[in-house]
Amino acid sequence: MTQADQVNLAVVREKLYTAVIGDIMDMMGLIHQFLPPAIRALRPEDKLVGRAMPVLEADCATDRVSHDPGEDAFGRMFDALDSLQGDEVYICTGSSPRYALWGELMNARAGTLGAAGAVVDGFHRDTLGILKQKLPLFSHGSYAQDQRVRGRVIDYRCPIEFGNATRVMPGDLIVGDVDGVVVVPAAREAEVIEAALEKVAGENRVFEMILSGRSTRGIFDETGIM
């Protein structure tokens, strides 16, 4: 990752949040960029900013190894996890909600690799162990049933879709906080960040106008912000 990229991530982490980023993308016509609302932060204070490392899951009905002798009962999960690089986000979808997609040991491995966090379109388990770690985690909640005989990773670093609406490409900017998780397409990232920073500055001014006693109608007519 370049120094400029690290600076961009730091700016987003320090100054931006999902609501303002989502508002900006709505105005740009990017209206399907939030992940499903069931995906929530494990801790309200968690803030996630990083590059997408997409992972595709699928259900199965056995832990029998596939025809590929090099593939184990978890499919390509270990390879996907071990491929994580600094400031990347392990982000996965594709399975049913019958089992957990993330656990304490996976969380620990991602942390040692410098990952930014994890986003799973399903459940996590080993909650108490994960809470002892600092890595941000976003999921549907906790549920202990294992994926070993129920699901496996079938691909990674590939395009994935959440709910047939929100597409995540490798390298997209992922931002998560207490209000949800939003995906910023890499090709539009610079303009989204610039416009979001301008909107934050404008909202700060509006906040001061509200505290001074101005009416919301008058403020909106003047600034277009509310």
C-alpha positions in Angstrom: 0.0 0.0 0.0 1.3 3.4 -1.0 1.9 6.2 1.5 -0.9 8.2 -0.3 -3.3 5.4 0.2 -2.5 5.2 3.9 -3.1 8.9 4.2 -6.5 8.5 2.5 -7.5 5.8 4.9 -6.4 7.8 7.8 -8.4 10.8 6.7 -11.6 8.6 6.3 -11.0 7.0 9.7 -10.6 10.3 11.4 -13.1 12.6 9.7 -15.8 10.6 7.9 -18.6 8.3 8.8 -21.0 6.0 7.0 -24.0 8.4 6.9 -22.2 11.2 5.2 -20.5 8.9 2.8 -23.8 7.3 1.9 -25.4 10.6 1.4 -22.7 11.7 -1.0 -23.0 8.5 -3.1 -26.7 8.9 -3.3 -26.2 12.3 -4.9 -23.7 10.7 -7.3 -26.3 8.0 -8.3 -24.6 5.3 -6.4 -27.7 4.2 -4.5 -27.0 0.6 -3.6 -23.8 0.9 -1.6 -24.9 0.0 2.0 -24.7 -3.6 3.1 -27.8 -5.2 4.6 -28.8 -3.5 7.9 -28.6 -6.9 9.7 -24.8 -6.5 9.5 -23.9 -4.6 12.7 -20.8 -3.7 14.7 -19.9 -6.1 17.5 -19.1 -3.1 19.6 -20.7 0.3 19.1 -17.3 2.0 19.2 -15.9 -0.1 16.4 -14.8 1.9 13.3 -13.7 -0.1 10.2 -11.8 1.5 7.3 -9.9 -0.7 4.8 -9.7 -2.3 1.4 -12.0 -5.1 0.5 -10.7 -8.7 0.3 -13.9 -10.4 -0.9 -14.7 -14.0 0.0 -17.4 -16.2 -1.5 -19.1 -18.8 0.8 -21.5 -21.6 -0.2 -23.6 -24.1 1.7 -22.8 -27.8 1.6 -24.2 -30.9 3.3 -21.1 -32.8 4.4 -17.5 -32.3 5.5 -16.3 -34.7 2.8 -13.3 -33.3 1.0 -14.0 -32.3 -2.6 -12.5 -34.0 -5.7 -9.6 -31.6 -5.3 -7.2 -33.5 -3.1 -5.6 -30.2 -1.9 -8.9 -28.9 -0.6 -10.0 -29.5 3.0 -13.4 -29.4 4.7 -13.3 -25.6 4.9 -12.7 -25.2 1.2 -10.4 -22.3 0.5 -11.0 -20.5 3.8 -7.4 -21.0 5.1 -5.9 -19.7 1.9 -8.2 -16.7 1.9 -7.4 -15.9 5.5 -3.7 -16.3 5.1 -3.8 -14.0 2.0 -4.9 -11.0 4.0 -2.6 -8.0 3.8 -2.3 -4.8 5.9 -5.5 -2.7 6.0 -7.5 -5.2 4.1 -11.0 -6.3 5.2 -12.1 -9.9 5.1 -15.6 -9.5 3.7 -17.8 -12.5 2.8 -21.2 -13.5 1.7 -23.0 -16.3 -0.2 -24.1 -18.7 2.6 -27.3 -19.3 4.4 -27.6 -18.2 8.1 -27.3 -21.7 9.5 -23.8 -21.4 10.8 -21.0 -19.1 11.9 -18.7 -17.6 9.3 -16.1 -16.1 11.7 -14.5 -17.1 15.0 -11.9 -16.2 17.6 -9.0 -18.0 15.9 -9.8 -16.5 12.5 -10.0 -13.1 14.2 -6.6 -13.6 15.8 -5.0 -14.6 12.5 -6.4 -11.6 10.7 -5.1 -9.4 13.5 -1.6 -10.7 13.2 -1.6 -10.0 9.5 -2.5 -6.3 10.1 -6.0 -6.6 8.6 -8.4 -3.7 9.2 -11.3 -6.0 10.3 -13.9 -8.4 9.1 -17.4 -8.1 7.7 -19.5 -11.3 7.4 -23.0 -11.7 5.9 -23.9 -14.1 8.7 -23.0 -15.0 12.2 -19.8 -15.1 14.2 -19.0 -17.2 17.2 -16.5 -17.3 20.1 -17.8 -13.8 21.1 -16.1 -13.5 24.4 -12.7 -14.4 22.8 -13.2 -11.9 20.0 -14.1 -9.2 22.5 -10.7 -9.6 24.1 -9.2 -8.6 20.7 -9.2 -5.2 19.1 -10.1 -6.1 15.5 -13.4 -4.6 14.4 -16.0 -7.2 13.5 -19.3 -6.7 11.7 -21.9 -9.5 11.5 -25.5 -10.5 12.0 -24.7 -11.4 15.6 -23.5 -14.5 17.5 -24.4 -18.1 16.9 -22.1 -21.0 17.8 -23.0 -23.6 15.1 -19.9 -24.4 13.1 -19.6 -24.2 9.3 -17.4 -27.3 9.0 -20.2 -29.7 7.9 -22.4 -27.0 6.5 -20.4 -24.5 4.4 -17.1 -23.7 2.8 -15.2 -20.9 1.0 -15.3 -21.5 -2.7 -13.4 -18.4 -4.0 -11.7 -15.3 -2.8 -10.4 -12.0 -4.2 -13.4 -12.1 -6.5 -16.4 -9.9 -7.0 -19.3 -10.6 -4.6 -22.8 -9.3 -4.2 -24.9 -8.7 -1.1 -28.6 -9.1 -1.6 -28.2 -8.9 -5.4 -27.7 -5.2 -5.1 -24.5 -4.2 -3.5 -21.4 -5.3 -5.3 -18.0 -5.5 -3.7 -14.8 -5.6 -5.8 -11.3 -6.4 -4.5 -9.8 -3.1 -3.4 -13.0 -1.2 -2.8 -13.1 1.1 0.2 -15.1 -0.4 3.1 -16.2 1.8 5.9 -18.2 0.6 8.9 -19.4 2.1 12.1 -22.3 1.9 14.5 -24.7 2.9 11.7 -23.7 0.1 9.2 -21.3 -0.7 6.5 -20.9 1.1 3.2 -18.9 0.2 0.1 -17.1 2.9 -1.9 -16.1 1.8 -5.4 -12.4 2.3 -5.9 -13.0 4.1 -9.2 -15.1 6.8 -7.5 -13.2 6.9 -4.2 -11.3 10.2 -4.6 -14.4 12.2 -5.5 -16.5 10.6 -2.8 -14.0 11.4 -0.1 -13.5 15.0 -1.3 -17.3 15.7 -1.5 -17.9 14.0 1.9 -15.2 16.2 3.6 -17.0 19.2 2.2 -20.3 18.0 3.5 -18.9 17.4 6.9 -17.6 20.9 7.0 -21.0 22.2 5.9 -22.9 20.1 8.5 -20.6 21.5 11.2 -21.6 25.0 10.2 -25.3 24.0 10.2 -24.9 22.5 13.7 -23.6 25.9 15.0 -26.5 27.6 13.2 -29.0 25.4 14.9 -27.4 26.1 18.3 -27.7 29.8 17.6 -31.5 29.4 17.3 -32.0 29.5 13.5 -35.0 27.6 12.1 -34.4 24.4 10.2 -36.3 25.7 7.2 -34.2 28.9 7.0 -31.0 27.0 7.4 -31.9 24.5 4.7 -33.0 27.3 2.3 -29.6 28.9 2.8 -27.3 25.9 2.9 -29.2 23.0 1.3 -28.0 20.9 4.3 -30.1 19.2 7.0 
